[in-house]
């Protein structure tokens, strides 16, 4: 419950407390138990789902022809969530250490004023731009030491956790196929994923020839599992659902993000709020996310098709000036720009 409060505030604490008491409940039942408004409960549930701290099961009332969702706490995923958070914090510490090691810093002595780099200090003639006091070089060796110690502890914890679970960083194609089968994926879905893998391998090879670094293992694994969410739903939310399936199983966040951000050319905050109920940008950002999303647009079912075919389909379905069409065009431009670079 403390973890829920940290990541989602008082509403999240109330929602998780309700789920702990009810074990399994609809959003309306949770709202009544926690004395919260239903829209607030739904926003909180999707936030907790995105973090892998709750799960849901889709139910249907045949007589009323109504679909509803039963939510439950994912306490078994808490350890994996904490491990992922440690990875995130570790990365932030590494960035901070790189900054401290590569810069000479100057300061006026006032805690409220920022430290300046050597170049910035020169620009202001070694005087604080706020108070005008002389700037003195700062000894950051003690601070670097504290960061290094904390980083070593965090990385040690993460390494120990990975060794204990014996979980590979990224599933191989065979492991991905096995996972899809365990989740009840159709043969068509598995074949489609394998075809996307083939295209991604080709794209990775071309990028390598251009001396562009790509995490090949991550890209191939992401290609095999980009549609894992389709084992649960074929709606536009399948990327979001698939990402959480991967998070629940303890896989790395960068793998989950490939699944989350591959739909179309990506979803903006407005579209995500409308279709998924989460106000979050689902646009592909990393090079691995972009090439998997792009490769997916080159495979229709099990057949490879020109990108223009996919674009034509989107224009016919949504209209020539629709945001989804513009996002696809931007994705193609970004990937083709990389592929056309001189080695």
C-alpha positions as CSV (number, residue, x, y, z in Angstrom):
1,X,0.0,0.0,0.0
2,X,2.9,2.3,0.7
3,X,4.2,1.6,-2.9
4,X,0.7,2.5,-4.3
5,X,0.7,5.7,-2.3
6,X,4.1,6.7,-3.6
7,X,3.3,6.1,-7.3
8,X,-0.4,7.2,-7.3
9,X,-1.1,9.3,-4.2
10,X,-4.1,9.0,-1.8
11,X,-6.5,7.7,-4.6
12,X,-4.1,4.8,-5.4
13,X,-3.9,3.9,-1.7
14,X,-7.7,3.8,-1.5
15,X,-8.0,1.8,-4.6
16,X,-5.5,-0.8,-3.5
17,X,-7.0,-1.0,0.0
18,X,-10.4,-1.7,-1.6
19,X,-8.9,-4.4,-3.9
20,X,-7.1,-6.0,-0.9
21,X,-10.4,-6.2,0.9
22,X,-12.6,-7.2,-2.1
23,X,-9.9,-9.5,-3.8
24,X,-11.7,-8.9,-7.2
25,X,-14.0,-6.1,-8.1
26,X,-15.4,-3.8,-10.8
27,X,-14.5,-0.1,-10.9
28,X,-17.9,0.7,-9.5
29,X,-17.5,-1.7,-6.5
30,X,-14.0,-0.2,-5.9
31,X,-15.4,3.3,-6.0
32,X,-18.1,2.5,-3.5
33,X,-15.8,0.7,-1.1
34,X,-13.1,3.5,-1.3
35,X,-15.6,6.3,-1.4
36,X,-14.1,7.7,-4.6
37,X,-15.6,8.9,-7.8
38,X,-15.6,6.4,-10.7
39,X,-13.6,8.5,-13.1
40,X,-10.9,8.9,-10.5
41,X,-10.9,5.1,-9.8
42,X,-10.5,4.4,-13.5
43,X,-7.6,6.8,-14.0
44,X,-5.9,5.3,-10.9
45,X,-6.5,1.7,-12.1
46,X,-4.9,2.4,-15.5
47,X,-2.0,4.1,-13.8
48,X,-1.5,1.1,-11.5
49,X,-2.0,-1.3,-14.5
50,X,0.7,0.6,-16.4
51,X,3.1,-0.1,-13.5
52,X,2.0,-3.7,-13.3
53,X,0.5,-3.4,-9.8
54,X,-3.0,-4.5,-10.7
55,X,-4.4,-6.8,-13.4
56,X,-7.9,-7.2,-14.9
57,X,-10.1,-9.9,-16.5
58,X,-12.6,-9.1,-19.2
59,X,-16.1,-10.4,-18.4
60,X,-19.3,-10.4,-20.4
61,X,-23.0,-10.6,-19.4
62,X,-24.7,-12.4,-22.3
63,X,-28.2,-11.3,-21.4
64,X,-27.4,-7.7,-21.0
65,X,-24.8,-7.8,-23.8
66,X,-22.5,-5.9,-21.6
67,X,-18.7,-6.1,-21.1
68,X,-17.1,-5.3,-17.8
69,X,-13.8,-5.7,-16.1
70,X,-12.9,-7.4,-12.8
71,X,-9.8,-5.9,-11.2
72,X,-7.5,-7.5,-8.7
73,X,-4.1,-6.6,-7.0
74,X,-1.0,-8.0,-8.6
75,X,1.0,-8.4,-5.4
76,X,3.2,-11.1,-7.0
77,X,4.5,-8.4,-9.3
78,X,5.6,-6.0,-6.6
79,X,9.2,-7.4,-6.4
80,X,9.6,-7.1,-10.2
81,X,8.3,-3.5,-10.0
82,X,10.8,-2.5,-7.3
83,X,13.6,-4.1,-9.3
84,X,12.6,-2.1,-12.4
85,X,12.4,1.1,-10.3
86,X,16.0,0.4,-9.1
87,X,17.1,0.1,-12.7
88,X,15.5,3.5,-13.5
89,X,17.2,5.2,-10.5
90,X,20.5,3.6,-11.4
91,X,20.3,5.1,-14.9
92,X,19.6,8.5,-13.5
93,X,22.6,8.2,-11.2
94,X,24.8,7.2,-14.1
95,X,23.7,10.3,-16.0
96,X,24.5,12.5,-13.0
97,X,27.9,10.8,-12.5
98,X,28.8,11.4,-16.2
99,X,27.9,15.1,-15.8
100,X,30.0,15.5,-12.6
101,X,33.0,13.6,-14.1
102,X,33.0,15.5,-17.3
103,X,32.5,19.1,-16.0
104,X,34.4,21.5,-13.7
105,X,31.8,23.3,-11.6
106,X,31.8,26.7,-10.0
107,X,29.5,28.1,-7.3
108,X,29.0,31.3,-5.3
109,X,28.2,29.5,-2.1
110,X,24.5,30.3,-1.9
111,X,22.5,27.0,-1.9
112,X,19.6,28.7,-3.7
113,X,21.8,29.4,-6.7
114,X,22.8,26.8,-9.3
115,X,26.3,25.6,-10.0
116,X,27.8,26.6,-13.3
117,X,30.1,24.7,-15.7
118,X,33.5,26.1,-16.7
119,X,32.0,27.5,-19.9
120,X,29.1,29.1,-18.1
121,X,31.4,30.6,-15.5
122,X,33.6,32.1,-18.2
123,X,30.6,33.6,-19.8
124,X,29.7,35.5,-16.6
125,X,33.4,36.4,-15.9
126,X,33.4,34.1,-12.8
127,X,30.7,36.0,-11.1
128,X,27.3,34.6,-10.0
129,X,24.7,35.8,-12.5
130,X,22.1,36.0,-9.7
131,X,24.0,37.7,-6.8
132,X,27.2,38.9,-8.4
133,X,29.5,37.1,-5.9
134,X,32.8,35.6,-7.1
135,X,32.5,32.0,-8.3
136,X,34.8,29.4,-6.7
137,X,35.6,25.9,-8.1
138,X,33.6,23.2,-6.4
139,X,35.2,20.0,-5.2
140,X,32.7,17.3,-6.2
141,X,34.9,14.3,-5.4
142,X,32.9,13.5,-2.2
143,X,29.6,13.8,-4.1
144,X,30.9,11.5,-6.8
145,X,31.9,9.0,-4.2
146,X,28.4,9.0,-2.6
147,X,26.8,8.5,-6.0
148,X,29.2,5.7,-6.9
149,X,28.5,3.9,-3.6
150,X,24.7,4.2,-4.1
151,X,25.0,3.0,-7.7
152,X,27.0,0.0,-6.7
153,X,24.4,-1.0,-4.1
154,X,21.5,-0.6,-6.6
155,X,23.3,-2.5,-9.4
156,X,24.2,-5.2,-6.9
157,X,20.6,-5.6,-5.9
158,X,19.4,-5.7,-9.5
159,X,22.0,-8.2,-10.5
160,X,21.2,-10.4,-7.6
161,X,17.5,-10.3,-8.5
162,X,18.1,-11.2,-12.1
163,X,20.3,-14.1,-11.1
164,X,17.7,-15.3,-8.6
165,X,14.9,-15.3,-11.1
166,X,17.2,-16.6,-13.9
167,X,15.1,-14.4,-16.3
168,X,16.8,-13.5,-19.6
169,X,16.9,-9.8,-20.3
170,X,15.1,-10.3,-23.6
171,X,13.4,-13.5,-24.7
172,X,14.7,-15.2,-27.8
173,X,12.5,-15.8,-30.8
174,X,11.9,-19.4,-29.6
175,X,11.1,-18.2,-26.1
176,X,8.8,-15.5,-27.4
177,X,7.0,-18.1,-29.5
178,X,6.6,-20.3,-26.5
179,X,5.2,-17.4,-24.4
180,X,2.7,-16.5,-27.1
181,X,1.5,-20.1,-27.3
182,X,1.1,-20.2,-23.5
183,X,-1.1,-17.1,-23.7
184,X,-3.3,-18.8,-26.4
185,X,-2.0,-16.8,-29.5
186,X,-3.4,-17.9,-32.8
187,X,-1.2,-19.4,-35.5
188,X,-1.8,-16.3,-37.6
189,X,-0.5,-14.1,-34.8
190,X,2.6,-16.1,-34.3
191,X,3.4,-16.3,-38.1
192,X,2.8,-12.5,-38.3
193,X,5.3,-11.9,-35.4
194,X,7.9,-14.2,-37.0
195,X,7.6,-12.2,-40.3
196,X,8.1,-8.9,-38.5
197,X,11.2,-10.5,-36.9
198,X,12.6,-11.2,-40.4
199,X,12.0,-7.6,-41.5
200,X,13.6,-6.3,-38.3
201,X,16.7,-8.5,-38.8
202,X,17.1,-7.0,-42.3
203,X,16.7,-3.4,-41.0
204,X,19.2,-4.0,-38.2
205,X,21.7,-5.3,-40.7
206,X,21.3,-2.3,-42.9
207,X,21.7,0.1,-39.9
208,X,24.8,-1.7,-38.8
209,X,26.3,-1.2,-42.3
210,X,25.6,2.5,-41.7
211,X,27.6,2.3,-38.4
212,X,24.3,3.0,-36.5
213,X,24.1,1.3,-33.2
214,X,21.1,-0.9,-32.5
215,X,20.5,-3.3,-29.7
216,X,19.8,-6.3,-32.0
217,X,18.7,-8.6,-29.2
218,X,16.2,-6.1,-27.9
219,X,14.8,-5.3,-31.4
220,X,14.4,-8.9,-32.4
221,X,12.7,-9.8,-29.1
222,X,10.5,-6.8,-29.4
223,X,9.5,-7.8,-32.9
224,X,8.5,-11.3,-31.7
225,X,6.4,-9.9,-28.8
226,X,5.1,-6.6,-30.2
227,X,1.6,-8.0,-30.6
228,X,1.5,-10.0,-27.4
229,X,-1.4,-7.9,-26.3
230,X,-3.5,-9.4,-29.1
231,X,-3.8,-12.5,-27.0
232,X,-6.1,-10.5,-24.8
233,X,-7.7,-7.9,-27.2
234,X,-7.5,-6.8,-30.8
235,X,-8.5,-3.2,-30.0
236,X,-6.2,-0.2,-30.3
237,X,-5.3,-0.8,-26.6
238,X,-3.5,-4.1,-27.4
239,X,-0.1,-2.3,-27.3
240,X,-0.8,-1.0,-23.8
241,X,-2.1,-4.4,-22.6
242,X,0.9,-6.2,-24.1
243,X,3.4,-4.0,-22.4
244,X,1.8,-4.7,-19.1
245,X,1.8,-8.5,-19.8
246,X,5.6,-8.2,-20.3
247,X,6.0,-6.0,-17.2
248,X,4.0,-8.6,-15.1
249,X,6.5,-11.3,-16.2
250,X,9.5,-9.2,-15.0
251,X,10.9,-8.3,-18.5
252,X,12.9,-5.1,-19.0
253,X,11.0,-1.9,-19.4
254,X,12.6,-1.1,-22.8
255,X,11.0,-4.4,-24.2
256,X,7.6,-3.5,-22.8
257,X,7.9,0.0,-24.4
258,X,8.3,-1.6,-27.9
259,X,5.0,-3.3,-27.4
260,X,3.4,-0.2,-25.9
261,X,4.5,2.2,-28.6
262,X,4.2,0.1,-31.9
263,X,0.5,0.7,-32.6
264,X,0.1,2.7,-35.9
265,X,2.8,5.4,-36.0
266,X,2.3,5.9,-32.2
267,X,-0.5,7.4,-30.2
268,X,-0.5,11.0,-28.8
269,X,-1.9,11.9,-25.3
270,X,-5.3,12.9,-26.7
271,X,-5.7,9.6,-28.6
272,X,-4.5,7.5,-25.7
273,X,-6.9,9.2,-23.3
274,X,-9.8,8.6,-25.8
275,X,-9.1,5.0,-26.7
276,X,-7.2,3.7,-23.6
277,X,-8.2,6.0,-20.8
278,X,-4.6,6.9,-20.1
279,X,-3.2,10.4,-20.8
280,X,0.3,9.3,-22.0
281,X,2.3,9.7,-25.1
282,X,2.7,6.3,-26.8
283,X,4.9,7.5,-29.7
284,X,8.0,5.4,-30.6
285,X,11.2,7.0,-29.4
286,X,14.1,4.7,-29.3
287,X,15.6,3.4,-32.5
288,X,14.5,-0.2,-31.6
289,X,10.9,1.0,-31.0
290,X,10.9,2.8,-34.3
291,X,12.2,-0.1,-36.5
292,X,9.8,-2.6,-34.9
293,X,6.8,-0.3,-35.4
294,X,8.0,0.4,-39.0
295,X,8.5,-3.3,-39.7
296,X,5.0,-4.1,-38.4
297,X,3.6,-1.7,-41.1
298,X,5.4,-3.8,-43.8
299,X,3.7,-7.0,-42.8
300,X,0.0,-7.5,-43.5
301,X,-1.0,-10.8,-41.9
302,X,1.9,-13.0,-43.1
303,X,2.6,-11.2,-46.3
304,X,5.2,-8.4,-46.8
305,X,3.7,-5.3,-48.4
306,X,5.0,-1.9,-49.4
307,X,4.7,0.8,-46.8
308,X,2.5,2.7,-49.3
309,X,-0.1,0.0,-49.0
310,X,-0.4,0.5,-45.2
311,X,-0.5,4.3,-45.7
312,X,-3.3,3.9,-48.3
313,X,-5.3,1.8,-45.8
314,X,-4.9,4.4,-43.1
315,X,-5.9,7.2,-45.4
316,X,-9.0,5.4,-46.5
317,X,-10.0,4.4,-43.0
318,X,-9.3,7.7,-41.2
319,X,-8.9,10.4,-43.9
320,X,-5.8,11.9,-45.6
321,X,-5.2,14.6,-42.9
322,X,-5.9,12.4,-39.8
323,X,-3.2,12.4,-37.1
324,X,-2.6,8.7,-37.5
325,X,-1.6,9.2,-41.1
326,X,0.7,12.1,-40.2
327,X,2.3,9.9,-37.5
328,X,2.9,7.1,-40.0
329,X,4.5,9.5,-42.5
330,X,6.8,10.9,-39.7
331,X,7.7,7.3,-38.7
332,X,8.6,6.4,-42.3
333,X,10.7,9.6,-42.7
334,X,12.6,9.0,-39.5
335,X,13.4,5.4,-40.4
336,X,14.3,6.1,-44.0
337,X,16.5,9.0,-42.8
338,X,18.5,6.5,-40.8
339,X,18.7,4.0,-43.6
340,X,19.9,6.6,-46.1
341,X,22.7,7.9,-43.9
342,X,26.2,7.6,-45.3
343,X,28.4,5.1,-43.4
